[in-house]
């Protein structure tokens, strides 16, 4: 294992004076300047400058302050401005500050700096500031514009904790449900090819899809049903009956606000079954709070990894096979609950055993 040479630019003057002495001693012993510079973590030019000063002034040149600009002396933004800009970025989206951008890109931050300080910085310089401040480019998650943050907080802090308490008191089990459609052209992978030779993914002329409704628990249990056409009250009731038939505990089912889930037919079917099943709805426009959405992403990302299907029957078989396999992999399902938006619904960690 090769140990990395540390950057010495941030070291104190005392450390630098010690490095000067070591460098001069090594040069007098016949070692090459480039080798000495590499070992000490300084540039060859710095070692050459030390040697020239030593030849001119002798031991007196081995002490004193380092040459060059102090760290940060060339920066156009002072510490107060930098702190203010970071606070604005952390607590606002660009549009809230009158900047025409959906995300905080380098160009958006450049415009922010211009608005706040009057400085017109190059894009590259803005990128260097962002890196120095600890920002990295990341793929954003999508959030509905109509989402009500107050409703989401009420769900997280009050509604869902109450469901958890009731499930524990009644010996029930919380299921998270959602519908999805898998298309014949669904493929999210990448392929290797020679530089400049983009790989081809052959897609059939006709497009088709297969639909599914599923539920998962934070213990890794999976239930699913495939269907054709659009989800309606009749199909939803068929799935609820299947879910109830397979359940050994009372089912606390959490779904989104699709009108089918709260239809008159569904409510009539649920009436009188409160001891066996209850249905709850998430806040509107908050799919990122539903763990079953992450199962959907898993399916879409992997269903056609072995090639695109040639028929609806083949796609249906692949979906059935994938879900059956997933049902036997509880740890994979439990991993969905590790996402930061879903962690609130994860199973509590077991208490450590007493010695």
ABEGO torsion letter per residue (X at the ends): XBBBBBBAAABBAAAAAAAAAAAAAAAAAGBBAAAAAAAAGBBAAAAAAAAAAAAAAEAAAABEBBBEBBBGAABABBAAAAAAAAAAAAABBAAAAGBBBABBBAAAAAAAAAAAAGBBBBAAAAAAAAAAAGBBBBBBBBBBAABBAAAAAAAAAAAAAAAAAAAAAAGBBBBBBBBBBBBAABBABBBBBBBGBBBBBBBBABBBBBBBBBBBBAAGBBBBBBBBEBBBAAAAAAAAAAAAAABABBBBBBBBABAAAABAAAAAAABGAAAABBBBBBBBGBAAABAAAAAAAAAAAAAAAAEBBABAAAAAAAAAAAAAAAAABAAAAAAAAABAAAAAABBBBBBBBBX
